[in-house]
Amino acid sequence: MAQKAQKLLAGGRRLHPGGSAYCGCGNGHNSRICPVNPDPRGALSLPEGSGRRHGHHGLRLLRDTRGFLILELLIVFSLLCFLIFGSLDLYLVQMKHLRAEQILNYYLDRMRMEGYLTASDETAMISAFKGAGLNVISIEGPRESAGDARVLRNNLDLAASEITLRVTCSFDQKPFIMGLLINGSPPQDVQLKVGGRTFSERVSP
């Protein structure tokens, strides 16, 4: 019996003279109701102060969980921003390339009728590229401003009637800057090149 009492006292319970186990939380009165374990049937309760310690531990765990959640949200948000803005940057480059091809094809048709790129058409073409956010670096093809002769229609030799136009441009705003977020190298002088060919319909110089 003495050994049983020592074991019960070591476990945080007091023995009533009738043999019932009372809470050992140290609340100052012999009550079967424990603030930690309100079971009046004499179930084992936590030792004194352990409820307070567990409460602090729970709050700390809750704060840690919130911290991890915020960190995960920041990581996911950063990845989404990179994917969205990176895709948008690529989309803008593709749209500029498409616009550059449209401009080139228009003036290539003009060259088909004129036999070369006239000075007025060259000025208008450079202005059109500028409006699309592209700066013309070089123009390859027969041009009036360069003193080239008109390319005339040759029914006997179609290769002699061929007209080629190539335009090299630079972007007014450097593309692909989102690569800097992943420690990529800064964009250098990115160039856009478009070109095409047609056959001259000009019959007289």
C-alpha positions as CSV (number, residue, x, y, z in Angstrom):
1,M,0.0,0.0,0.0
2,A,2.8,2.4,0.8
3,Q,4.5,1.7,-2.5
4,K,1.2,2.4,-4.3
5,A,0.8,5.7,-2.5
6,Q,4.4,6.8,-3.4
7,K,3.7,5.9,-7.1
8,L,0.5,7.9,-7.1
9,L,2.2,10.9,-5.4
10,A,5.0,10.8,-7.9
11,G,2.5,10.9,-10.7
12,G,0.9,14.1,-9.4
13,R,-2.1,12.7,-7.5
14,R,-3.1,12.9,-3.8
15,L,-4.9,10.1,-2.0
16,H,-8.1,10.8,-0.1
17,P,-8.5,8.9,3.1
18,G,-11.1,6.8,1.3
19,G,-8.6,5.9,-1.4
20,S,-9.8,8.3,-4.1
21,A,-7.3,10.1,-6.2
22,Y,-7.4,13.9,-6.3
23,C,-5.8,16.4,-8.6
24,G,-2.3,17.4,-7.7
25,C,-2.3,20.7,-9.6
26,G,-1.8,22.6,-6.4
27,N,-4.9,24.8,-6.5
28,G,-5.1,24.9,-2.7
29,H,-8.3,22.9,-2.1
30,N,-9.4,19.3,-2.3
31,S,-11.5,19.5,-5.3
32,R,-12.1,16.8,-7.8
33,I,-12.4,19.4,-10.6
34,C,-9.0,20.3,-12.1
35,P,-8.6,23.4,-14.4
36,V,-6.4,21.3,-16.6
37,N,-8.3,18.1,-16.6
38,P,-11.9,18.7,-15.3
39,D,-12.7,15.1,-15.0
40,P,-14.3,14.5,-11.5
41,R,-13.6,10.8,-11.7
42,G,-10.1,11.2,-10.5
43,A,-8.2,10.9,-13.8
44,L,-4.6,11.7,-13.8
45,S,-3.9,15.5,-14.3
46,L,-0.8,17.4,-15.4
47,P,1.6,18.5,-12.8
48,E,1.6,22.0,-11.5
49,G,2.5,24.6,-14.1
50,S,2.6,22.1,-16.9
51,G,-0.6,23.5,-18.4
52,R,0.9,26.9,-18.5
53,R,4.0,25.6,-20.2
54,H,2.0,23.7,-22.7
55,G,0.0,26.8,-23.5
56,H,3.2,28.8,-24.2
57,H,4.4,26.0,-26.4
58,G,1.2,25.9,-28.3
59,L,1.4,29.7,-29.0
60,R,5.0,29.4,-30.1
61,L,4.1,26.5,-32.4
62,L,1.2,28.6,-33.8
63,R,3.5,31.5,-34.4
64,D,6.1,29.2,-36.1
65,T,3.3,27.8,-38.3
66,R,2.2,31.2,-39.4
67,G,5.8,32.2,-40.1
68,F,6.3,29.1,-42.4
69,L,3.0,29.9,-44.1
70,I,4.0,33.5,-44.8
71,L,7.4,32.3,-46.1
72,E,5.7,29.8,-48.4
73,L,3.3,32.4,-49.7
74,L,6.2,34.8,-50.5
75,I,8.1,32.1,-52.4
76,V,5.0,31.1,-54.4
77,F,4.2,34.8,-55.1
78,S,7.8,35.5,-56.3
79,L,7.6,32.5,-58.7
80,L,4.3,33.6,-60.0
81,C,5.5,37.2,-60.6
82,F,8.6,35.8,-62.4
83,L,6.5,33.6,-64.7
84,I,3.9,36.2,-65.4
85,F,6.3,39.1,-66.1
86,G,8.7,36.8,-67.9
87,S,6.0,35.6,-70.2
88,L,4.7,39.1,-70.8
89,D,8.3,40.2,-71.7
90,L,8.5,37.4,-74.3
91,Y,5.1,38.2,-75.6
92,L,6.0,41.9,-76.2
93,V,9.1,40.8,-78.1
94,Q,7.1,38.5,-80.3
95,M,4.6,41.2,-81.0
96,K,7.4,43.6,-82.0
97,H,8.8,41.0,-84.3
98,L,5.4,40.4,-85.9
99,R,5.0,44.2,-86.4
100,A,8.4,44.5,-87.9
101,E,7.6,41.8,-90.4
102,Q,4.4,43.6,-91.4
103,I,6.3,46.8,-92.0
104,L,8.9,45.1,-94.0
105,N,6.4,43.2,-96.2
106,Y,4.6,46.5,-96.9
107,Y,7.7,48.3,-98.2
108,L,8.8,45.1,-100.0
109,D,5.7,45.4,-102.0
110,R,6.5,49.0,-102.7
111,M,9.9,47.9,-103.9
112,R,8.3,45.4,-106.2
113,M,6.5,48.2,-108.0
114,E,9.4,50.7,-107.9
115,G,12.3,48.5,-108.5
116,Y,14.1,49.7,-105.3
117,L,13.4,51.4,-102.0
118,T,12.8,55.0,-102.8
119,A,14.2,57.7,-100.5
120,S,10.7,58.7,-99.3
121,D,9.7,55.1,-98.7
122,E,13.0,54.6,-96.7
123,T,12.2,57.6,-94.5
124,A,8.6,56.4,-93.9
125,M,9.8,52.8,-93.2
126,I,12.3,54.0,-90.6
127,S,9.6,56.1,-89.0
128,A,7.2,53.1,-88.9
129,F,9.9,51.0,-87.2
130,K,10.4,53.8,-84.7
131,G,6.7,53.8,-83.9
132,A,6.9,50.1,-83.2
133,G,9.6,50.7,-80.6
134,L,12.5,49.6,-82.9
135,N,15.4,51.6,-84.1
136,V,16.7,50.8,-87.6
137,I,20.5,50.0,-87.6
138,S,21.0,48.9,-91.1
139,I,19.1,48.3,-94.4
140,E,20.2,45.9,-97.0
141,G,18.8,46.1,-100.5
142,P,18.6,48.3,-103.5
143,R,18.0,51.9,-102.3
144,E,17.7,55.2,-104.1
145,S,19.5,57.0,-101.2
146,A,22.5,54.7,-101.8
147,G,22.6,55.4,-105.5
148,D,21.5,51.9,-106.6
149,A,19.8,51.4,-110.0
150,R,16.3,50.1,-110.2
151,V,15.8,46.3,-110.5
152,L,13.8,45.7,-113.7
153,R,11.6,42.9,-114.6
154,N,13.4,40.3,-116.7
155,N,11.2,37.6,-118.2
156,L,14.1,35.7,-119.5
157,D,16.0,35.6,-116.2
158,L,13.8,35.7,-113.1
159,A,16.8,35.6,-110.8
160,A,17.9,39.0,-112.2
161,S,14.5,40.4,-111.2
162,E,14.8,39.3,-107.6
163,I,14.7,42.1,-104.9
164,T,15.9,41.4,-101.4
165,L,15.3,43.6,-98.4
166,R,16.8,43.0,-94.9
167,V,16.4,45.3,-91.9
168,T,18.3,45.1,-88.6
169,C,16.8,46.9,-85.6
170,S,17.5,47.4,-82.0
171,F,14.9,47.7,-79.2
172,D,14.3,51.1,-77.7
173,Q,13.8,49.3,-74.3
174,K,16.0,46.3,-73.5
175,P,14.0,43.1,-73.4
176,F,14.5,40.0,-71.1
177,I,15.3,42.1,-68.0
178,M,13.4,39.5,-65.9
179,G,16.5,37.3,-66.1
180,L,18.2,39.5,-63.6
181,L,15.9,38.2,-60.9
182,I,17.5,34.7,-61.2
183,N,21.0,36.1,-61.3
184,G,21.2,36.1,-65.0
185,S,23.5,38.3,-67.1
186,P,22.1,41.7,-68.1
187,P,20.7,41.9,-71.6
188,Q,23.3,43.2,-74.1
189,D,22.5,44.9,-77.4
190,V,19.7,42.6,-78.5
191,Q,18.9,43.0,-82.2
192,L,15.9,42.1,-84.3
193,K,16.4,41.1,-88.0
194,V,13.7,40.7,-90.5
195,G,14.0,40.2,-94.3
196,G,12.2,39.1,-97.4
197,R,12.4,38.8,-101.1
198,T,10.2,39.5,-104.1
199,F,10.4,39.9,-107.9
200,S,10.4,43.3,-109.5
201,E,7.5,44.4,-111.7
202,R,9.2,47.5,-112.9
203,V,9.7,47.4,-116.7
204,S,11.3,50.9,-117.3
205,P,14.2,52.5,-115.5
